Amino acid sequence: MENKFNESGIVLVNKSVGISSNHVVNVVKRILGAKKCGHLGTLDLEGAGLLPVTVNNATRLFDFFLKKDKTYETVFIFGFETDTLDISGQVLKEKECNVTFQQVEDAVKEMIGKQSQMPPLYSAKKVGGKVAYKEARKGNLIELHPKEIEIYDFKVLEKLAVNTYKFEISCSSGTYIRSVCRDLAEKLSTYGSMQSILRTKCGIFFLKDAFSMEQIKNNDFKILPCETLFDYDKISVSKVEKEKLLNGQILFVANKNGDYKVFGEDKFLGLGKVEDEKLKLSLRL
């Protein structure tokens, strides 16, 4: 595309297994001819599902979106554990078992709630500026620390085979599903490895609304405007007021305290915060 794409927004992509999140971002950027693109939460190479890709100024939404909740469908196999905590790794531990549906259902109930979770050794987590999985591949030990996460809901969807179960997990951002597998297996007095993972929800976005990579490459997709990300009331300002806000000044308004979507001349300017009848832009787009 010769002409540069100057609009900002979000493209919902259904990422397939075997391609990286960065590859998806680069494809969207190239197809659109956008100045810059990013994503709102990495999916591992072997992970599939919803990947929201931000276009142009929408890349500024990363920090806002960082703490949004996510939902996954995943398959765990019990009886062995690998170095990567999924079936792509080398088996380190094995234990013969035959876990029942009832045992699994009882165990997942204990996993719901806030908890301290140790990230996988093979993860994109950075420690001291070094990426954990890159160091692990070099054979370097890197000291990881547990992080508080929360599992809101944990359902056993079906038993697929002996020791193989499919789950739906709703959790806080930053939760490692491979670590959930490891910790659930421990409650079942065995080991476990993740077979597959599909992200079905990310914040307010759903997989059913995402576009396949084939559609993306055929330029058959839609871009969501940035304002769709925010469930806030709207404040509209005049041209003069718009310039004041964009220059970092405050406006006196009659609105109650809180966050608002701010529009100037029908264009979304970003987020504004009202405190004591004073409005200031808190996130400019």
C-alpha positions in Angstrom: 0.0 0.0 0.0 1.6 3.3 -1.1 -0.4 5.7 1.0 0.3 5.8 4.6 -2.6 4.9 6.9 -2.9 7.7 9.4 -6.0 6.7 11.4 -5.6 5.0 14.8 -7.5 2.0 16.1 -7.5 -1.6 17.0 -7.6 -4.7 14.8 -8.7 -8.0 16.5 -6.7 -10.9 15.1 -7.3 -14.6 15.5 -3.7 -15.7 15.8 -2.9 -19.3 14.7 -0.4 -21.6 16.3 3.2 -21.4 15.0 3.4 -17.7 14.3 4.7 -15.1 16.8 2.7 -12.1 18.1 5.3 -9.8 16.6 4.8 -11.4 13.2 1.1 -10.7 13.3 1.8 -7.1 14.3 4.2 -6.7 11.3 1.7 -8.1 8.9 -1.0 -5.7 10.0 1.4 -2.8 9.8 2.5 -3.7 6.3 -1.0 -4.3 5.0 -2.2 -1.0 6.3 0.9 1.0 5.6 0.7 2.2 9.2 3.4 4.3 10.9 3.5 2.0 13.9 1.7 -1.0 15.4 1.8 -3.0 18.6 -0.3 -5.5 20.5 -2.2 -5.7 23.8 -0.7 -8.8 25.4 1.6 -11.4 23.9 0.5 -14.9 22.9 3.3 -17.5 22.9 4.3 -19.1 19.6 2.3 -22.2 20.4 -0.7 -20.2 21.6 -3.7 -19.3 19.5 -6.6 -17.0 19.7 -7.4 -13.3 20.3 -4.6 -10.8 19.8 -5.7 -7.2 19.7 -3.3 -5.2 17.5 -3.0 -1.4 18.0 -2.5 0.9 15.1 -0.7 4.2 15.2 -1.7 6.3 18.3 -3.6 3.4 19.7 -0.2 1.9 20.7 -0.4 4.4 23.6 -3.2 2.2 25.1 -0.8 -0.5 26.1 -0.4 0.7 29.7 -4.1 1.2 30.1 -4.8 -2.3 28.8 -2.0 -4.0 30.7 -4.2 -5.0 33.6 -7.2 -6.2 31.7 -8.6 -9.7 32.4 -8.3 -12.6 30.0 -10.1 -15.9 29.3 -8.6 -19.0 27.9 -9.6 -22.5 26.7 -6.7 -24.9 27.4 -5.9 -28.6 27.5 -3.8 -30.1 30.2 -2.2 -33.6 30.3 -1.4 -35.1 33.6 1.4 -37.6 34.4 4.5 -35.7 33.3 6.1 -32.3 33.4 8.5 -30.7 30.9 11.1 -27.9 31.2 8.7 -25.6 29.3 5.6 -26.8 31.2 4.0 -27.6 27.8 4.3 -30.6 25.5 6.9 -28.9 23.3 9.5 -29.2 26.0 11.7 -32.0 27.3 10.2 -34.3 29.9 11.8 -33.8 33.3 9.4 -35.6 35.6 6.9 -38.4 35.3 4.4 -40.1 37.6 1.9 -42.8 36.7 -1.6 -41.6 37.5 -5.2 -41.8 36.4 -7.0 -38.7 37.6 -10.8 -38.8 37.6 -13.2 -36.1 36.5 -14.4 -35.6 40.1 -10.8 -35.3 41.4 -10.1 -32.6 38.8 -13.3 -30.7 39.5 -12.5 -30.7 43.2 -9.0 -29.5 42.6 -9.9 -26.6 40.3 -12.2 -25.2 43.0 -9.2 -24.8 45.2 -7.4 -22.8 42.5 -10.0 -20.0 42.3 -9.0 -16.7 44.0 -5.9 -14.6 44.6 -2.6 -16.5 44.8 1.2 -16.3 44.4 2.3 -17.8 41.1 5.8 -18.7 40.0 6.3 -17.9 36.3 7.6 -20.6 33.9 11.4 -20.7 33.4 10.6 -20.5 29.6 8.6 -17.3 29.4 8.9 -13.8 28.0 9.3 -12.4 31.5 12.3 -10.0 31.8 14.6 -10.1 34.8 17.4 -7.6 35.0 16.8 -6.7 31.3 17.2 -10.4 30.2 14.4 -12.4 28.7 13.8 -15.6 30.7 13.3 -18.1 27.8 16.3 -16.8 25.9 18.5 -17.3 29.0 17.0 -20.7 29.6 17.8 -21.8 26.0 21.5 -20.8 26.6 21.5 -22.9 29.8 21.7 -19.9 32.0 19.8 -19.9 35.3 17.8 -16.8 35.9 16.1 -16.1 39.3 12.4 -15.7 38.9 10.1 -14.4 41.6 6.4 -15.2 42.3 3.8 -12.7 41.4 0.3 -12.3 42.8 -2.4 -13.2 40.2 -6.1 -14.0 40.5 -8.2 -16.8 38.9 -11.8 -15.6 38.7 -13.3 -18.8 37.3 -12.0 -22.2 36.5 -14.2 -24.8 34.7 -13.6 -28.3 33.6 -15.2 -28.5 30.2 -14.6 -32.1 29.3 -12.4 -35.2 29.6 -10.7 -35.8 26.3 -8.8 -38.9 27.1 -7.1 -40.6 30.1 -5.4 -37.8 32.1 -6.3 -35.3 29.4 -8.8 -32.5 30.3 -10.1 -29.3 28.6 -10.6 -26.2 30.8 -11.9 -22.7 30.6 -10.0 -20.2 32.8 -10.8 -16.5 33.5 -7.9 -14.7 35.2 -6.1 -11.5 35.8 -3.5 -10.2 33.3 -0.1 -11.7 33.9 -1.3 -15.2 34.7 0.7 -18.0 33.1 -1.6 -20.8 32.1 1.3 -23.2 32.0 2.0 -22.4 35.6 -1.7 -23.0 36.4 -1.3 -26.5 34.9 1.8 -27.2 37.0 0.1 -26.0 40.2 -3.2 -27.9 39.5 -1.2 -31.1 38.9 0.5 -30.6 42.3 -2.9 -30.5 43.9 -3.7 -33.8 42.2 -0.4 -35.3 43.5 1.1 -35.6 40.0 2.7 -33.6 37.2 1.1 -31.8 34.3 2.0 -30.2 31.0 -0.2 -27.9 28.8 -1.1 -29.3 25.4 -2.8 -26.3 23.9 -4.1 -22.8 24.7 -6.7 -20.6 23.0 -7.4 -17.0 24.2 -11.1 -16.3 23.8 -11.4 -13.0 25.6 -9.1 -10.0 26.3 -10.6 -7.1 28.2 -13.9 -6.2 26.4 -12.9 -8.0 23.2 -14.0 -11.5 22.1 -12.4 -14.1 19.8 -15.7 -14.4 17.8 -15.1 -10.8 16.6 -11.5 -11.4 15.4 -10.2 -11.8 11.9 -8.1 -14.7 10.7 -4.6 -14.2 9.3 -6.0 -15.0 5.8 -8.5 -12.2 6.1 -5.8 -9.9 7.3 -3.6 -10.7 4.3 -6.5 -10.2 2.0 -7.2 -6.8 3.6 -10.6 -8.1 4.6 -10.9 -6.8 8.2 -12.2 -3.8 10.2 -10.4 -1.4 12.5 -12.2 -0.5 15.7 -11.9 3.1 16.8 -10.0 3.7 20.0 -13.0 4.9 21.9 -14.6 1.5 21.8 -12.1 0.4 24.4 -13.5 2.6 27.1 -16.9 2.3 28.8 -17.0 5.9 30.1 -19.4 8.8 29.6 -18.6 11.3 26.9 -17.6 15.0 27.2 -17.6 17.2 24.1 -15.6 20.4 24.0 -15.4 23.3 21.6 -12.5 24.0 19.2 -11.0 26.6 21.6 -11.4 24.2 24.6 -9.8 21.4 22.6 -6.7 23.4 22.0 -6.5 24.2 25.7 -6.7 20.6 26.6 -4.1 19.5 24.0 -1.8 22.2 25.4 -2.0 20.7 28.9 -4.4 23.2 30.3 -7.5 22.4 32.5 -11.1 23.2 31.8 -13.8 24.0 34.3 -16.8 21.7 33.8 -20.0 20.8 35.7 -19.5 17.0 35.4 -19.0 14.9 38.5 -15.6 13.4 39.4 -14.4 10.5 37.3 -13.0 9.3 33.9 -14.5 10.4 30.6 -14.1 10.0 26.9 -13.2 13.5 25.5 -14.2 14.5 22.0 -13.3 17.8 20.2 -15.0 18.6 17.0 -16.4 15.0 16.9 -12.9 13.6 17.1 -11.8 11.4 20.0 -9.0 13.2 21.8 -8.4 10.7 24.6 -9.3 10.2 28.2 -10.0 13.0 30.6 -10.2 13.0 34.4 -12.6 15.3 36.3 -11.6 16.3 39.8 -13.5 19.1 41.6 -15.1 20.3 38.4 -11.7 20.5 36.7 -11.1 18.5 33.5 -7.6 17.5 32.3 -6.5 15.0 29.6 -5.1 11.9 31.3 -4.4 10.0 28.1 -4.0 11.7 24.8 -4.6 9.9 21.5 
